[in-house]
C-alpha cells in the first residue's frame, strides 16, 4: 500500500497502537514504495522499511530489535500458505524479544466481492486479480492470521487495541521474550 499518501492502516497504527504499546521504532515489512515510512517518521518514530522486491528500493535492514514490525497487506497477496508463514517468520525476526508484529490483510468479504465484481479467476485458496500480472488476492480473517502467526512463533498480544479498519482484518501479535 505504498504511494504518496500513508495508508489508513499506518494511520491507525500511530493513532491506536504506538502509544499504548510504547513503540519507539517501527519496521514496515513489505513496504512497497511506502509513504507509510514517511508517516511513521512524521510521528517521531524511528522507522525503516523493507521489501523483498528490488524494484521498490528498500533492501533488507541490517539491524533488528524493532519495537513494532508492520506487515500491511502482505499475507493476502501470497498464493502459498507456506509463503505466508515464512513471511511472518521473517517479519518476526526483526522484532525485539517482547516486541510486536501487527498484520493487516484484506477481509474475506471484501475479496469475495471484488472477485465477483472483477471476474477474478479462482486459484488455490484465493483469486488471480490479474493473471497476466500474476497478482493474487485472498481474504484472511483474524483467526487465520493468528493460526499462521502461531506457526511462525508469535502469539496474540494480550490487551492490544483494536484497529478501526473497514474492509480489512488484523491481528496484533507478540514475539516471545526468550
Secondary structure, 3 states (H helix, E strand, C coil): CCCCCCCHHHHHHHHHCHHHHCCCEEEEECCCCCHHHHHHHHCCCEEEEECCCHHHCCCCCCCCCEEEEEEECCHHHCCCHHHHHHHHHHHHCCEEEEEEEEEEEECHHHHHHHHHHHCCEEECCEEEEECCCCEEECCCCHHHHHHHHHHCCEEECCCCCCCCCCCEEEEEEEECCC
